[in-house]
Amino acid sequence: MSLDLPPVAPAVTAELVQGLTPRLRKRLDAGVTKLAGRPSVREGDTVRIAVDDDTHLELHAPGGTVTSTDAIRCGCLLAPDCLHRAAAASAAPIAEPEPEPESEPQPQPQPQPQPTPDAVPVSVGEDTPDTRSASPTEPDTPTPDQRAAAQAMYDAAAAVLEAGTDGAGAVLQAELLRAAHTARISGLPRIAASAVSVVTQLRAARGADPAYRLAELTAALRDVLGTAHRLPGSTGPELATLRGTARQPYAPDGSLRLYGLFSEPVLTATGYAGAVTWTADAEGRLYTVSDVLPGGPGRAVGAADRAVRIGDTALTHRELSRAGLAVAGATVSPTGRLGAGAGVRAVRASGAAWREDPLAGLWALPVADQVSRALTGGDGLLFLDVTLTGTVREAAGDCLLADCDGLTLRLAAAHDHPALPHRDNLRLLSAAPGTRLRVVARLDPSPLPRALLLAADHPRDPEAHLDLGLDRLQHADLPAPAMAPAGSSPAPDEAPLHLLRRRVHQAASAGRRVLAFPGDSANDSRRLSRYGFACAGDLLDELHSAAADRSRDVFGRLVPADINRFARTWLAAAHYTEEVDRSLCAAAWGADPALPPSP
C-alpha cells in the first residue's frame, strides 16, 4: 500500500469487517484499493486521510499501534459502521504483540568476571530481584476453548485455500485474523502467529510486493492447517509444541566465556527488523544476542551498529561478531538466546578467528552430522569448507556452485531485499572460481545439497571474516582468478516430486478451481510411480479429484464444494512433499534425518 499507516491489531480489523453489512463487505476490496490513492498526513501518533473533499478518516496510534476500534474515526454519514474504517484497518500493516519482558528467574550470585589483560569492561548491570511468579502449568489435553479455536482456525484457513490469493480478499483475511485473535487468547500463540503470517503473505501477493514468495505462503498455510488438524487430538509434549509459547523462558546459566562468530540482519514480512549476532563457547555451544523490533530495511541495515542488549554493554553487533564476551549471571532461553536482565554482568574479552581454537572445532564436525543436527530440530547452521566452482541459474536467481569434500553444493543468497548486500556479494564471489573459503550457511532443505550463505572468510585475509548480509565486498577484495577443481560436475536435475509440489503451490496461489479444470493427471502420476513415488502419484490423483468434486442436488443444481475434503487432501500432499524433501535433502548430504548427530 502507498499509505503510511500505523499497524492495526488483528482483533480491530476483524471487528470492523464483521460490523459491515453484506452489501458493504462486497465492496470492501474496492474500498481498500480506492483508499490507497487518497492523500494522507501524519501528525504525531495520528494519521489523517482525506477520503473526499468533505470527509476525513483518522487513525490514532498511541505507542505506534492501533489497538481499539475507537481509535479509527471517520466523518462520513455512515460512521461508525462505514466502509472507510474497515478499509483503513484492512490496508494497514498487521500489528504483532510486543515481546513481553523476559521472565527470568532470580539468578544466583555470581562472581564478577575478571577481565583478562586484553579485556575492556563494557557494562556492569544492577542485580535487581525478579518477583514475578511462573505461569501455571498447562493441562495435558486441549481445553474446550482451544479445541473450538483450532476448529475455527481450520475453517478460516480452508476458506482461504479454497479461494486462493486472488479470491482471499479483505473479508477472508479478516476471518483469519479473527481466528488468530481467538487462538491467541485461548493460549495458542503458535497457530496465531502462523495465521498472521498467512494474511501478510496474502496482502503481499495481492499488492504485487516483490518480497512475496509463494513457497512462504504455502509453508504458512501448511503450518496453520496442520497445527489446527493435529491439536484437538494431541496430548503431552506434542500438545505443548503445537501450542507454542508467547514468551521465551530463561534459565540461569552461570558464567559464560563467548567468542563472536558472525552477525546477520533480520527483515521479516511481518514488519520486524534488526540483527542477530551468533557466538559460541569453548565447547561449541551456540548463543545468540538479538535486537529485533518493528521496523523496515533501514533498521535491518543499521542494527549492526547498535549496542548489544546485555546490560549496558557498549559493544555493537558488528564488533561482537569479531570480539569476545565474558558474562556473569547469564540467563539463556531454550533456543540459546541470551537474556538481558538487570542481574547480567558483561565485559568485553578477546575474540578468536575462525581457524583458531575454540571456533575451529565447529568446522571439524562432519558435514553429514551437521545436516542431521539441522534436520532434527537444531539451529540449521552449517560450518563448511568449500571451493567455489561456478554458478547455476535458478528461478529465484543465480546460485554459487561449490565443492564441499566432493559434494556439489549450491549456495544461495539468504535474503533478496535490495537494501541488504546478500545478492551483490554472491555475484562478486561468483567471479572468483577456484577460491577456497570457510563459510557459515543455513541449511535449505531441498532434494539437492543447498544452503543459504550467511558469512565467509575474507577472500584475501583468512584471519578475517565477512558478514555477507551487512558487509559489502569490493572487487579489490577478490583474489586472482583460479582454476576450478578438476572433476567438478554440474548439479543434477531434481527428482520428479516437483510434479506434486507444483500442484500444491498452484492451489495455494489460485485456489481449488485451478485444479478442478478438465485435465488428465494420469501421465504425471505414472511418471511419479516410475521413479518410486507411487504415494505421490496417488496424492496427485486425489488432489485433482477433491478439487473437481461438485455433486448435484435432486434438481440437477450444483451444491457447494466440500472445502474440508479439499483442505485435508491438500494438507496431506503438502506434508508429504515436505517430508520427502527432508529425506531427499538428507540423502543428498549423506545424512540420516532420523538420527541425532554423533558426539
DOKEMAR-950011 format. One line per field, with one value per residue (C-alpha): residue in three letters; x, y, z. Coordinates in nm, 2 decimals, decimal comma. Example, Ala and Ser with C-alpha at 12.3 -4.5 7.8 and 13.67 -1.06 7.14 Angstrom:
<sites>
res <- ala  ser
px <- 1,23  1,37
py <- -0,45  -0,11
pz <- 0,78  0,71
</sites>
This chain:
<sites>
res <- met  ser  leu  asp  leu  pro  pro  val  ala  pro  ala  val  thr  ala  glu  leu  val  gln  gly  leu  thr  pro  arg  leu  arg  lys  arg  leu  asp  ala  gly  val  thr  lys  leu  ala  gly  arg  pro  ser  val  arg  glu  gly  asp  thr  val  arg  ile  ala  val  asp  asp  asp  thr  his  leu  glu  leu  his  ala  pro  gly  gly  thr  val  thr  ser  thr  asp  ala  ile  arg  cys  gly  cys  leu  leu  ala  pro  asp  cys  leu  his  arg  ala  ala  ala  ala  ser  ala  ala  pro  ile  ala  glu  pro  glu  pro  glu  pro  glu  ser  glu  pro  gln  pro  gln  pro  gln  pro  gln  pro  gln  pro  thr  pro  asp  ala  val  pro  val  ser  val  gly  glu  asp  thr  pro  asp  thr  arg  ser  ala  ser  pro  thr  glu  pro  asp  thr  pro  thr  pro  asp  gln  arg  ala  ala  ala  gln  ala  met  tyr  asp  ala  ala  ala  ala  val  leu  glu  ala  gly  thr  asp  gly  ala  gly  ala  val  leu  gln  ala  glu  leu  leu  arg  ala  ala  his  thr  ala  arg  ile  ser  gly  leu  pro  arg  ile  ala  ala  ser  ala  val  ser  val  val  thr  gln  leu  arg  ala  ala  arg  gly  ala  asp  pro  ala  tyr  arg  leu  ala  glu  leu  thr  ala  ala  leu  arg  asp  val  leu  gly  thr  ala  his  arg  leu  pro  gly  ser  thr  gly  pro  glu  leu  ala  thr  leu  arg  gly  thr  ala  arg  gln  pro  tyr  ala  pro  asp  gly  ser  leu  arg  leu  tyr  gly  leu  phe  ser  glu  pro  val  leu  thr  ala  thr  gly  tyr  ala  gly  ala  val  thr  trp  thr  ala  asp  ala  glu  gly  arg  leu  tyr  thr  val  ser  asp  val  leu  pro  gly  gly  pro  gly  arg  ala  val  gly  ala  ala  asp  arg  ala  val  arg  ile  gly  asp  thr  ala  leu  thr  his  arg  glu  leu  ser  arg  ala  gly  leu  ala  val  ala  gly  ala  thr  val  ser  pro  thr  gly  arg  leu  gly  ala  gly  ala  gly  val  arg  ala  val  arg  ala  ser  gly  ala  ala  trp  arg  glu  asp  pro  leu  ala  gly  leu  trp  ala  leu  pro  val  ala  asp  gln  val  ser  arg  ala  leu  thr  gly  gly  asp  gly  leu  leu  phe  leu  asp  val  thr  leu  thr  gly  thr  val  arg  glu  ala  ala  gly  asp  cys  leu  leu  ala  asp  cys  asp  gly  leu  thr  leu  arg  leu  ala  ala  ala  his  asp  his  pro  ala  leu  pro  his  arg  asp  asn  leu  arg  leu  leu  ser  ala  ala  pro  gly  thr  arg  leu  arg  val  val  ala  arg  leu  asp  pro  ser  pro  leu  pro  arg  ala  leu  leu  leu  ala  ala  asp  his  pro  arg  asp  pro  glu  ala  his  leu  asp  leu  gly  leu  asp  arg  leu  gln  his  ala  asp  leu  pro  ala  pro  ala  met  ala  pro  ala  gly  ser  ser  pro  ala  pro  asp  glu  ala  pro  leu  his  leu  leu  arg  arg  arg  val  his  gln  ala  ala  ser  ala  gly  arg  arg  val  leu  ala  phe  pro  gly  asp  ser  ala  asn  asp  ser  arg  arg  leu  ser  arg  tyr  gly  phe  ala  cys  ala  gly  asp  leu  leu  asp  glu  leu  his  ser  ala  ala  ala  asp  arg  ser  arg  asp  val  phe  gly  arg  leu  val  pro  ala  asp  ile  asn  arg  phe  ala  arg  thr  trp  leu  ala  ala  ala  his  tyr  thr  glu  glu  val  asp  arg  ser  leu  cys  ala  ala  ala  trp  gly  ala  asp  pro  ala  leu  pro  pro  ser  pro
px <- 0,00  0,12  -0,03  0,19  -0,05  0,03  0,00  -0,35  -0,42  -0,58  -0,88  -0,96  -0,96  -1,17  -1,43  -1,46  -1,51  -1,76  -1,97  -2,02  -2,34  -2,33  -2,35  -2,06  -1,85  -1,88  -1,73  -1,45  -1,17  -1,26  -1,26  -0,91  -0,78  -0,95  -0,82  -0,46  -0,48  -0,60  -0,37  -0,27  -0,07  0,09  0,08  0,25  0,06  -0,23  -0,27  -0,53  -0,66  -0,88  -1,15  -1,30  -1,32  -1,56  -1,47  -1,16  -1,05  -0,83  -0,62  -0,49  -0,19  -0,06  0,26  0,27  -0,02  -0,39  -0,53  -0,91  -1,18  -1,25  -0,90  -1,02  -1,27  -1,45  -1,65  -1,89  -2,26  -2,25  -1,99  -1,92  -2,04  -1,89  -1,68  -1,39  -1,29  -1,28  -1,09  -0,83  -0,78  -0,75  -0,50  -0,27  0,01  -0,08  0,04  0,20  0,20  0,50  0,75  0,68  0,96  1,18  1,06  1,39  1,44  1,64  2,00  2,22  2,50  2,79  3,15  3,22  3,42  3,78  3,90  4,20  4,49  4,33  3,98  3,79  3,50  3,19  2,90  2,80  2,43  2,23  2,12  1,75  1,54  1,26  0,95  0,73  0,59  0,59  0,28  0,06  0,13  -0,07  -0,31  -0,21  -0,51  -0,66  -0,92  -1,27  -1,17  -0,86  -1,05  -1,30  -1,02  -0,84  -1,16  -1,23  -0,88  -0,90  -1,23  -1,09  -0,77  -0,96  -1,17  -0,85  -0,71  -1,04  -1,03  -0,65  -0,47  -0,70  -1,01  -0,89  -0,97  -1,01  -1,32  -1,15  -0,84  -1,04  -1,19  -0,84  -0,73  -1,04  -0,94  -0,58  -0,71  -0,93  -0,64  -0,40  -0,64  -0,71  -0,34  -0,23  0,03  0,20  -0,10  -0,20  0,14  0,12  -0,22  -0,09  0,19  -0,06  -0,25  0,07  0,17  -0,18  -0,16  0,19  0,07  -0,24  -0,03  0,24  0,50  0,84  0,91  0,62  0,73  0,47  0,68  0,65  0,27  0,24  0,45  0,25  -0,08  0,05  0,15  -0,19  -0,39  -0,16  -0,15  -0,53  -0,58  -0,35  -0,41  -0,76  -0,62  -0,27  -0,15  0,16  0,48  0,32  0,04  0,30  0,48  0,16  0,05  0,38  0,50  0,42  0,75  1,08  1,16  1,51  1,71  2,03  2,35  2,62  2,93  3,00  3,30  3,18  3,35  3,18  3,10  2,90  2,60  2,31  2,04  1,67  1,40  1,06  0,74  0,55  0,73  1,01  1,38  1,71  2,01  2,12  2,47  2,59  2,85  3,00  3,16  3,47  3,26  3,10  2,75  2,59  2,43  2,26  2,22  1,93  1,79  1,47  1,18  0,92  1,09  1,19  1,50  1,67  1,66  1,79  2,09  2,16  2,10  2,45  2,59  2,36  2,49  2,40  2,13  2,31  2,31  2,48  2,72  2,87  2,98  2,79  2,66  2,93  3,20  3,07  3,08  3,46  3,53  3,45  3,23  3,26  2,92  2,83  2,48  2,39  2,03  1,96  1,64  1,59  1,69  2,02  1,92  2,10  1,88  1,93  1,81  1,93  2,13  2,35  2,71  2,93  3,28  3,45  3,71  3,93  3,78  3,91  3,95  3,75  4,07  4,17  4,05  3,78  3,59  3,78  3,61  3,28  3,42  3,57  3,23  3,15  2,91  2,66  2,64  2,58  2,30  2,15  2,15  1,98  1,71  1,63  1,55  1,89  1,97  2,01  2,37  2,63  3,01  3,17  3,50  3,42  3,59  3,39  3,34  3,09  2,72  2,39  2,07  1,76  1,41  1,49  1,83  2,18  2,34  2,71  2,83  3,09  3,27  3,25  3,45  3,35  2,98  2,84  2,68  2,45  2,50  2,21  2,15  2,00  1,77  1,68  1,59  1,80  1,88  2,08  2,41  2,35  2,28  2,56  2,82  2,71  2,75  3,10  3,21  3,09  3,37  3,63  3,61  3,87  3,87  3,87  3,65  3,54  3,17  2,87  2,54  2,19  2,05  1,78  1,61  1,57  1,64  1,98  2,25  2,16  2,23  2,18  2,51  2,55  2,92  3,25  3,62  3,76  3,89  4,23  4,26  4,17  4,21  3,91  3,55  3,27  2,90  2,75  2,42  2,60  2,94  2,99  3,26  3,46  3,64  3,97  3,88  3,88  4,19  4,32  4,10  4,20  4,11  3,80  3,89  3,90  3,62  3,35  3,02  2,70  2,43  2,19  1,83  1,56  1,36  1,01  0,85  0,80  0,50  0,31  0,48  0,38  0,01  0,04  0,18  -0,08  -0,37  -0,22  -0,19  -0,50  -0,74  -0,93  -1,07  -0,73  -0,71  -1,07  -1,03  -1,07  -0,74  -0,56  -0,31  -0,26  0,07  0,22  0,10  0,26  0,58  0,59  0,53  0,81  1,06  0,93  0,69  0,37  0,23  0,29  0,10  -0,20  -0,20  -0,19  -0,49  -0,68  -0,59  -0,74  -1,04  -1,11  -1,08  -1,33  -1,58  -1,90  -2,22  -2,57  -2,90  -3,22  -3,29  -2,95  -2,81  -2,45  -2,42  -2,14  -1,80  -1,67  -1,38  -1,29  -1,22  -1,00  -0,82  -0,74  -0,62  -0,40  -0,26  -0,17  0,01  0,19  0,30  0,42  0,63  0,78  0,88  1,01  1,21  1,36  1,46  1,60  1,79  1,94  2,03  2,19  2,42  2,48  2,30  2,03  1,73  1,60  1,91  2,08  2,45  2,72  2,91
py <- 0,00  0,36  0,49  0,52  0,37  0,25  -0,12  -0,23  -0,51  -0,82  -0,81  -0,45  -0,54  -0,84  -0,65  -0,36  -0,60  -0,81  -0,50  -0,43  -0,52  -0,79  -0,52  -0,32  -0,64  -0,70  -0,35  -0,38  -0,48  -0,19  0,04  -0,07  0,00  0,34  0,44  0,37  0,65  0,92  1,18  1,14  1,32  1,21  1,43  1,26  0,95  1,03  0,96  1,16  1,05  1,27  1,03  1,31  1,69  1,68  1,36  1,27  0,94  0,94  0,66  0,72  0,50  0,59  0,39  0,33  0,07  0,10  -0,12  -0,04  0,02  0,36  0,47  0,47  0,75  0,86  1,17  1,02  0,99  0,60  0,61  0,42  0,12  0,26  0,11  0,36  0,24  -0,13  -0,04  0,15  -0,13  -0,38  -0,17  -0,11  -0,35  -0,62  -0,54  -0,83  -0,84  -0,66  -0,91  -0,94  -0,87  -1,16  -1,39  -1,47  -1,64  -1,47  -1,57  -1,69  -1,45  -1,50  -1,36  -1,06  -1,19  -1,09  -0,91  -1,06  -0,83  -0,75  -0,72  -0,39  -0,35  -0,26  -0,29  -0,35  -0,40  -0,37  -0,70  -0,64  -0,93  -1,07  -1,10  -1,23  -1,58  -1,85  -1,92  -2,22  -2,55  -2,61  -2,91  -3,22  -3,21  -2,92  -2,72  -2,68  -2,32  -2,44  -2,71  -2,45  -2,21  -2,48  -2,57  -2,20  -2,16  -2,47  -2,35  -2,00  -2,13  -2,39  -2,10  -1,91  -2,22  -2,26  -1,91  -1,87  -1,54  -1,37  -1,46  -1,42  -1,05  -0,84  -1,03  -1,37  -1,21  -1,06  -1,40  -1,55  -1,26  -1,31  -1,68  -1,57  -1,34  -1,62  -1,86  -1,62  -1,55  -1,93  -2,00  -2,10  -1,85  -2,07  -2,11  -1,74  -1,63  -1,86  -1,72  -1,36  -1,47  -1,61  -1,28  -1,09  -1,31  -1,28  -0,90  -0,91  -1,13  -0,92  -0,60  -0,73  -0,69  -0,81  -0,96  -1,21  -1,57  -1,84  -2,10  -1,90  -1,87  -2,24  -2,32  -2,08  -2,23  -2,58  -2,49  -2,34  -2,63  -2,90  -2,75  -2,70  -3,05  -3,22  -3,01  -3,14  -3,50  -3,42  -3,46  -3,41  -3,29  -3,29  -3,06  -2,83  -2,80  -2,73  -2,46  -2,28  -2,02  -1,65  -1,57  -1,75  -1,88  -1,80  -2,02  -1,93  -2,05  -1,91  -1,75  -1,78  -1,71  -1,64  -1,59  -1,39  -1,59  -1,36  -1,13  -1,15  -0,89  -0,97  -0,84  -1,01  -0,98  -0,91  -0,57  -0,66  -0,58  -0,58  -0,80  -1,13  -1,20  -1,56  -1,65  -1,98  -2,10  -2,32  -2,64  -2,53  -2,44  -2,15  -1,85  -1,55  -1,19  -1,03  -0,68  -0,73  -0,47  -0,33  -0,16  -0,18  -0,22  0,08  -0,07  -0,40  -0,23  0,00  -0,25  -0,40  -0,07  -0,06  -0,17  -0,53  -0,56  -0,72  -0,49  -0,16  -0,32  -0,07  -0,33  -0,32  -0,63  -0,58  -0,56  -0,85  -1,08  -1,03  -1,00  -1,19  -1,15  -1,27  -1,29  -1,34  -1,43  -1,53  -1,64  -1,84  -1,94  -2,29  -2,16  -2,02  -1,66  -1,47  -1,28  -0,91  -0,90  -0,64  -0,90  -0,98  -0,86  -0,85  -0,74  -0,74  -1,00  -1,11  -1,29  -1,58  -1,62  -1,90  -2,10  -2,08  -2,27  -2,29  -2,18  -2,41  -2,70  -2,60  -2,68  -3,01  -3,18  -3,40  -3,23  -3,52  -3,49  -3,11  -3,18  -3,44  -3,19  -2,93  -3,17  -3,29  -2,96  -2,79  -2,43  -2,50  -2,36  -2,54  -2,47  -2,57  -2,56  -2,51  -2,43  -2,21  -2,37  -2,15  -2,06  -2,22  -2,04  -2,10  -1,95  -1,71  -1,61  -1,74  -1,96  -2,02  -2,37  -2,50  -2,82  -2,94  -3,26  -3,39  -3,28  -3,03  -2,76  -2,47  -2,15  -1,91  -1,56  -1,56  -1,26  -1,09  -0,74  -0,49  -0,29  -0,59  -0,69  -1,06  -1,08  -0,83  -1,02  -1,35  -1,20  -1,09  -1,42  -1,59  -1,41  -1,59  -1,96  -2,18  -1,97  -2,17  -2,03  -2,13  -2,03  -2,03  -2,12  -2,22  -2,55  -2,50  -2,84  -2,95  -3,26  -3,11  -3,00  -2,64  -2,38  -2,00  -1,82  -1,61  -1,54  -1,63  -1,59  -1,27  -1,39  -1,22  -1,25  -1,59  -1,44  -1,21  -1,28  -1,10  -1,09  -1,12  -0,95  -0,65  -0,61  -0,53  -0,70  -0,49  -0,61  -0,54  -0,80  -1,08  -1,29  -1,35  -1,60  -1,96  -2,27  -2,46  -2,81  -3,08  -3,33  -3,09  -3,15  -2,95  -3,02  -3,30  -3,24  -3,25  -3,56  -3,55  -3,47  -3,12  -3,26  -3,28  -2,98  -2,76  -2,85  -2,78  -2,44  -2,37  -2,45  -2,21  -1,94  -1,98  -2,18  -2,51  -2,41  -2,42  -2,79  -2,85  -2,77  -3,07  -3,24  -3,57  -3,62  -3,98  -3,91  -3,73  -4,00  -4,27  -4,07  -4,04  -4,41  -4,50  -4,30  -4,48  -4,21  -4,42  -4,24  -3,90  -4,02  -4,13  -3,79  -3,61  -3,80  -3,75  -3,37  -3,33  -3,55  -3,34  -3,02  -3,13  -3,29  -3,10  -3,31  -3,20  -3,20  -3,37  -3,08  -3,10  -2,79  -2,78  -2,79  -2,61  -2,78  -2,98  -2,75  -2,96  -3,26  -3,05  -2,89  -3,23  -3,36  -3,06  -3,08  -3,44  -3,36  -3,06  -3,26  -3,54  -3,31  -3,15  -3,49  -3,63  -3,31  -3,36  -3,72  -3,63  -3,35  -3,59  -3,84  -3,57  -3,47  -3,83  -3,77  -3,96  -3,73  -3,97  -3,98  -3,71  -3,63  -3,84  -3,68
pz <- 0,00  -0,07  0,25  0,55  0,81  1,16  1,24  1,34  1,59  1,42  1,65  1,55  1,18  1,24  1,44  1,19  0,90  1,09  1,16  0,79  0,61  0,34  0,08  0,21  0,25  -0,12  -0,18  0,08  -0,16  -0,39  -0,09  0,01  -0,34  -0,35  -0,01  -0,12  -0,37  -0,13  0,03  0,39  0,65  0,98  1,28  1,58  1,66  1,43  1,06  0,88  0,53  0,30  0,19  -0,02  -0,01  0,29  0,47  0,67  0,83  1,14  1,28  1,64  1,73  2,08  2,11  1,74  1,72  1,67  1,95  1,96  1,71  1,87  1,75  1,39  1,33  1,02  0,95  0,69  0,75  0,78  1,06  1,28  1,07  0,74  0,48  0,53  0,88  0,78  0,46  0,65  0,90  0,61  0,43  0,74  0,84  1,10  1,45  1,63  2,01  2,16  2,31  2,68  2,93  2,99  3,27  3,41  3,75  4,01  3,93  4,20  4,30  4,06  4,09  3,87  3,57  3,60  3,28  3,11  3,03  2,69  2,82  2,85  3,09  2,90  3,14  3,50  3,54  3,87  4,03  4,09  4,21  3,98  4,19  3,90  3,95  3,69  3,49  3,59  3,43  3,11  3,11  2,92  2,70  2,49  2,67  2,51  2,42  2,24  2,05  1,94  1,84  1,64  1,45  1,38  1,25  1,03  0,88  0,81  0,66  0,44  0,31  0,21  0,04  -0,15  -0,28  -0,35  -0,33  -0,59  -0,40  -0,05  -0,01  0,30  0,42  0,43  0,57  0,85  0,93  0,96  1,18  1,40  1,43  1,51  1,79  1,93  1,92  2,10  2,39  2,41  2,47  2,12  2,02  1,76  1,53  1,58  1,46  1,16  1,07  1,08  0,85  0,60  0,59  0,55  0,26  0,10  0,12  -0,04  -0,32  -0,39  -0,38  -0,62  -0,35  -0,48  -0,14  -0,18  -0,21  -0,30  -0,11  0,21  0,17  0,11  0,42  0,64  0,52  0,58  0,93  1,01  0,87  1,01  1,36  1,37  1,24  1,50  1,80  1,92  1,95  2,08  2,44  2,65  2,48  2,13  2,26  2,42  2,09  1,90  2,15  2,13  2,37  2,39  2,56  2,60  2,94  3,06  3,30  3,49  3,31  3,54  3,39  3,01  2,80  2,45  2,11  1,83  1,52  1,28  1,26  1,03  0,95  1,02  0,79  0,81  0,60  0,92  0,97  1,21  1,15  1,33  1,37  1,55  1,65  1,69  1,95  2,07  2,40  2,43  2,39  2,07  2,21  2,02  2,18  2,02  2,10  1,92  1,86  1,66  1,68  1,45  1,16  0,79  0,58  0,73  1,08  0,94  0,79  1,09  1,37  1,33  1,46  1,76  2,11  2,20  2,46  2,75  3,05  2,95  2,70  2,46  2,20  1,88  1,70  1,43  1,70  1,90  1,59  1,58  1,96  2,27  2,58  2,94  3,10  3,47  3,59  3,24  3,16  2,85  2,67  2,53  2,18  2,31  2,33  2,60  2,84  2,91  3,27  3,52  3,70  3,40  3,40  3,09  3,00  2,66  2,60  2,32  2,03  1,81  1,44  1,27  1,21  1,58  1,88  2,00  1,69  1,46  1,62  1,47  1,12  1,24  1,28  0,97  0,73  0,74  1,12  1,09  0,84  1,07  1,36  1,14  1,03  1,38  1,54  1,55  1,47  1,10  1,08  0,87  0,91  0,58  0,39  0,02  -0,31  -0,55  -0,89  -1,07  -1,08  -1,17  -1,26  -1,06  -1,08  -0,79  -0,93  -0,97  -0,70  -0,63  -0,71  -0,46  -0,40  -0,04  0,01  -0,32  -0,28  -0,53  -0,32  -0,41  -0,21  -0,24  -0,10  0,24  0,16  -0,16  -0,04  -0,24  0,08  0,20  0,03  0,01  -0,36  -0,46  -0,25  -0,41  -0,75  -0,67  -0,53  -0,85  -1,03  -0,83  -0,92  -0,75  -0,43  -0,11  0,17  0,51  0,53  0,76  0,59  0,69  0,55  0,29  0,28  -0,09  -0,30  -0,38  -0,14  -0,09  0,18  0,23  0,26  0,58  0,64  0,48  0,51  0,36  0,02  0,07  0,45  0,61  0,96  0,90  0,80  0,63  0,74  0,39  0,50  0,65  0,49  0,12  -0,08  -0,33  -0,65  -0,48  -0,21  -0,46  -0,53  -0,88  -1,07  -1,01  -1,20  -1,07  -0,94  -1,19  -1,20  -1,07  -1,24  -1,27  -1,02  -1,12  -1,21  -0,94  -0,87  -1,03  -0,70  -0,84  -1,03  -0,70  -0,54  -0,83  -0,78  -0,41  -0,48  -0,76  -0,52  -0,25  -0,52  -0,73  -0,51  -0,56  -0,90  -1,08  -1,01  -1,10  -1,47  -1,70  -1,75  -1,71  -1,43  -1,52  -1,71  -1,41  -1,17  -1,39  -1,41  -1,03  -0,99  -1,23  -1,01  -0,69  -0,58  -0,60  -0,29  -0,46  -0,76  -0,55  -0,37  -0,70  -0,83  -0,50  -0,51  -0,86  -0,76  -0,45  -0,64  -0,91  -0,67  -0,72  -0,67  -0,77  -0,58  -0,70  -0,93  -1,10  -0,94  -0,82  -0,44  -0,26  -0,28  0,01  0,10  0,40  0,18  -0,05  0,25  0,40  0,07  0,01  0,36  0,30  -0,02  0,13  0,43  0,21  -0,01  0,29  0,44  0,12  0,05  0,40  0,33  -0,01  0,14  0,40  0,13  -0,09  0,21  0,32  0,65  0,84  0,91  1,18  1,40  1,60  1,51  1,67  1,95
</sites>
